[in-house]
Amino acid sequence: MQHKRLIISVLLLSGFYFSVVQAQTIKDIDGNIYKTVTIGTQIWMAENLKTTRFNDGTPIPLASLSANDWANHTVSASTTPAYCWQYDSASVYKDAYGAFYNGFTVAAGNLCPSGWHVPSNDEWITLTTYLGGEDVAGGKLKEKSSTYWNSPNNGATNETGFSARAGGSIADNGSNWNVRDNGFFWSSTSPYEKYLWIRTISANWTRITPSSSDMQVGNSVRCLKDVTVEAANPKPPNNAVPKKTELVSLKNEAFKFELTARGDWSFSKIVQQDPYEEFKTGRYSSSISTGEGDKVPENWNGFRLSSTGPLYDACPFLIIYGHKVGDQKPEDFTKLFERSLTNFGVKDLTLNRNFSVGEATGFDCIYNLGVKVRYTALYRNGTRIVIQYFFPSNDPAQFDKYAPEIDKVIRSIVIK
């Protein structure tokens, strides 16, 4: 299955023809006219939204940056809608970058023109998957212009006609942030209270990155055309059996381990530092390297997986990576790990010191450090595999919801 996916990726990268069709224009309630573009089965605005009213005619409050309206809105913890223009200048930046809306404006549900909506997290995933995955989709969505993107604007082709621009963001203190470096686009899906999923496209790489954003922040909006329930979820023919989700095998030959995961999950090859060495210094960095643009990082030692199928409202994350550790014993790492968590102030800790998967042995731990985390280490033949699972929410029920699926992945790991 992995071989098939890689072949498809090569075709896409070498200019595989996308179903991209220029569609009709759409007008918002203010009379602004937008180009649209069809990408796969979706019809998107090809410009950022710039309306100052909801589609029922209700004005959206304008929060001036220079008068500190935006910052005061944050300080007062207001949950009311607001919008602004980059540098308070509609005459200069309205057509270039559109308006910037806080998340409460998006959550109102009637920001886009009638028949259109702010895309959900799943609908962003549909777009990304159609374009070949997170690692390459950003380049295919970026406008090639040097006017709206700083150099190097890596991999920008705009072959979709989406014409994404780096309008930056409005921070909660009202400052203009990352103009011409990044474009930040809202989704309508909330992973937890007062946050929404967003997508970030950068001048520095071809990737489109999912993350969550405080709803006090101001980001850009791209509207997506509504579809009927029947079109979005076609019914199988009579007596047809829905196709089960296929599994794919992921392998790293250098560290001689493999695992099995759902075929509708996205994955990237990563480089992760050895946590044992960092724990010994009293610190720990969970940052990973996924390479530059669509290039796999050199000496990659693991995978980052996230769910992408319609079964998920938001994304649990799984990071799996290997290191050669010689004669290091599992109990040595267990003691160091436990001591490090104590130093970090972790008290809610469940630790299994005798965890095993097949012939691999190690430990398995669940702890809470703001979010719930499962951390597993398995040893065999001088190789240690670390698995980290977390759900980006302070609601432990979300973590627990996906825990059985994650456990299947962990127990599929084979170290040769």
N, C-alpha and C positions, 0 to 999 in steps of 0.2 A: 504493500500500500504506500509506503514511504517513497518507493521508486517511482510510482505513478505520480505522486504529488510533485516530486522534484522535476519530472519531465514537463509537467504543466507549467511549473515556475519558469523553466528555461524558455518555453515557448512565449510566455508573457513578456519576459525580459528582452526577448529578441524581436519584439514588435508584433506579437500576436494581436490580431484585429479585435478591438472591443466594439460592442454594440453601443456606439455613442451617436446620438441623433439630436441635432438642434431642434427644439420644439417651439411652441408658441410662447409669446411673452405673457407676463402676468402683471396685473396692476394692483397695488395695495390701496388701502382706504384713503391715503393722502394723495393718490394719483401718481406715485412713483411707478415707473415701468421697469420690469426686470427681464433680462434674458433668462431662458431656461435651457436645460440640457438633460437628455435621457442617457442614463448610464445603467446598462443592464436592464432590469425591470423597474428602475426607479426614475422619477423625474424630479430634478433638483433645480433650485434657483442657481444661476451662474453668477450671481452677485450677492453681496451681503445686504441683509435687510436694513432699511433706513426709515421705517414708519415711525411717526410720533404718536400714533393712536392705536388702540386695540381695534380689532376688526368690527366691533360693535359701535365704534365712534368715540369711545371713552378715551380722553387724553392720558398719555403716560407722563408722569411727572418728570420734568427736565431737571437734572441735578448738576449745577454748575461746578466745574472743577476749581476754577479760580476763586470762587466765593466759598469754597469748602463745603458746598452742599453735599457732595458725594461722601466726604470724610465724616461729616456730621451725621449723615444717614447711617454710617457704619457704627459710629460711637454710640448712637442712641439705640443700636441693635434693631433698627427698623426692619420690618419684613415687607414693606410696601414696595411696589414696582418703581423703577427709575431707569432713565436712560441718559446718555450724554454723547457729546461729539469729541473726537480726538482733539486735545488742546483747546476745547471749547469753541472750535471753529467749524461750523457747518459749511460755510462758504468754501473752505479749502478742502475739508476731509470727508464731507458727506458722500460724495460720489466715489471717492477713492476707497474708503474703508467702511462706509455705512455707519449706522449708529452702534453704540455699545450699551447693552442691556444687562441689568443685574439678573440674578437667577430667579428672583421673585416675579419679574416680568415674564420670564419664560414659563414659570409654574402656573401663571394665570390661565394658560391654555387657549387663549384667543389672540396671540400676538401676530401670527401669520395671516395672510389673506384667507378669506373663506374658501374651503376646499384644500387648504394647505396647512402644514403644522411643523413645529420644531421637531426634528427627528429624534426618535428614541435611541437609547444605547444600542439596542439590537439592530436598528436600521442603519446606524453607522457601521456596525459589524458586517451587515449585508453588503454595504458599499465596499468596505475594505477587503472582504473575502473575494468579491467579484474581481477586484483589481490585483489580486495575487498575494494578499496578505499585508500585514502592518508594515513590514520592512520596506516595501516598495511603493505602496499606495500613495504616500505623500508626494513623491515626485511626479506622479501622474495627475495629481490634483493641483499642483502649484503653477501659477502663471510664471512665464519665463522672464518677465520684465525685471530689469534692474532698478526700475523706478520704485517698485513696491517691495522689493526684496534686497537685502544686503548681500554682498558677495560672501560665499561662493554660490549660493542658491543651488546646492548640489542636486543633480539628477532631475531638475525641473524640466518636464516635457509638456505638461498640460494637454496630453493627448486625449483627456476626457472632456476638455472644454469647461471644467469646473472653475478654473481661473481663481484659485485661492490666493489671497494677498495677506501679507504679514502686517496686520493692523495692530498687533500687540494686544494689550489688555489694560484695563483701568483697575489699579490696585485698590484695596479697601480704604487706603488713605487718600485716594484721589489722584495718585501719581500715574503718569503715562509710562507703561512698562513694555519693553521688548518690541517697540515699533520697528518694522522692517526686518526683524529677526525671527519672529514667530507669529503665526496666526492661531488664535484660540477660538474654538467653536463650541457652543453649548449643545448638549442633548437635553431631552426633557425627562430623563430618568434619574431618580435620586437613589444613591447607594445607601445613604443614611441622612438623618435630619439636617436640613439647611445646607446640603451639598448636592451638586448635580454632576453627572459624568460630562466630561468635555473631550474634545480631540484637539491635539496640538500638532501643527505642521511647522517645520523649522527650515531656516535657510541652510543649515549645516548638514542635513542628511535627507534621505528619501523617505524616511519613516513617518508614519502618522501614529501618534502616541495617545492611548487612552489614559485618562487619570480623572480624579475628582477635583472639583473646585468649590470653594466657599461661595455661597449664593450672593454675598455682598459685593463680589467682584464683577466688573463689567467685561463681557466678551462679545464676540460677533455671533450673528445668527444666520444660518442658511436654512431656508424653508424647503420642505419636501412635500410633494403633492400627495393628497390622500388617495388611498386605494380602497376598493370595496373588500369586505371580509372574504368574499368568495375568491377574489383575485389574489388576495394576500395569502389565503390558506386554502388552496384548491382541495376539494374532496377527492379521495381515491375512487376509482371506478368500483361499481358494485362487485362485492366478493373479493376485492383486491386487499392484499395484506400489506400494511404499511412497511416499508423497508426499514430494517433495524439499522441503527447507527453503526458504521463499520469501525473497527479498531485499527490503529496503525502502530507499527513497531519502530521505536526510535533507538538508535544505536550510537555509541561512541567507541570506536575501535581502539583508540589510544589508551583509554582507561578501562576497556573491556567490560562495559556494562550496557545493558539494554533494558527497555521498559515498554509497556503497552499503554496507549491512551486512546481516548475517543477521537475518531477521525474528524469531528467537527470542532475540535479545539485548535487554536492557533499555537504555534511554537516557534521559538527563535533559538539559535545556537548562541551560547554565551561563554564568557570567561568570568570566573569567580575566584577570588583569592582564597587561600587556605585559612579557614576560621581558627584553626588550632593555633597558628602563629600569632594571629591578632588577639585571641583570648589571652595568650601569655603576656601580652603587653598591657592588658587591662582595658582594651577597646575592641570594638567590633564594627565593621562596615558591611552593610548588606547591599552596597551598590554593586551592580554588575555591568559588564561591557558586552554590548551586542554588535560591536563592530561599527564601521562607518558606512552609511548609506545601505546598499543591499549586499555589502561584502561580509562574509562570515569572518568573525575575528580569528586571528592566528592562534594556534594552540588552544582552541576552544575545548572546554572540559565539561559542558553540561547543556541543559535546556531550560528555557523559561516557557511555561505553558499557561494559557488562560482559556477559559471556556468561551465559545463563540456561538453556540447553537441557540435556537429559539427557546430551549428549556430554561435558559438562564436570564434573569432580569438584570443582573450585574455580574461581575467577573470575579470568581475565585482565582487565585494565582498559585502556581506551583513552580518552585525552583529546585532543580536537581543537578548536582555537579559532583565530579570525582577528583580525588587527589591520590597520588602515590605516597604512601606513608610508611613503607618498610615494615619494621617490626613494632610500630606503635600499637598499643593495646587499646581496645574499646573502653576499658575502665579508666584509662588515663584521660581520654577525651571527655568521658562522662563527668569525672570529678572537676575538670577545668571548666566545662560548660556550666555545671551547677554552681560553682563558685562565682563565675562571671554573672550569671543571672541574679545571684544574691547581691552582688555589687551594684547591679543595675536597679535594685529595689524591687525585684519580682518576688512576690509572696505566694500568689495563686499558681502553684506548680504541681503538676501531676507527672511523675517520672517513672518509667519502666526501664530498669537497668538491665533487663534480660530479654530484649526484643530480638526477634529473628525473622528473616524472610528466606526460606529455602536454607542454603548453607551459609548465608551471611548472618552475622550476629552484631549486636550493638545496643543502642538505647533508643527510646521513643519518649518524647516529652510534649506536653501541652501546657502552655503558660499564657498569661495575659499581661501585655505591656501596652495598654491603650487599645490594642486589638488582640484578638485571640490568635495564637500561633501554634502550629504543630511543627516540631523540629525532630527529625529522625536522622540517625547516623548508623550506617551499616558497613561492616568490615569483612573482607575476604581476600586472601592471597595478596596482602600488601596494598590493597586499594581500599579507600574509604569513600563511600557515597553519602552525601548529605542531602536531605530532602526538607524543604521548608514550604509549608502551606499556610496561607493566610487569606482572609476575606477582608477587603478594605472597608470595614464597618465596625463601629463600636457596639453593634448588636450581636451578641454571641449566638443568637438563634440562626443568623445567616451563616455563620461558620459551621454550625452543627448541621444545617440543612444539606450542605455539600460534602460533609465529612465522609459519608459512605463511599461516594464516587472517588474521592481522593484516596481513601484507603485501598481501593482496588488498584489504583495506579502504583501506590507504594508497594503493595504486595506482589506486583507483577515484575519488580526489579530483579534482574539476574546479574550477578557479578561473576565473570568467568575465571 
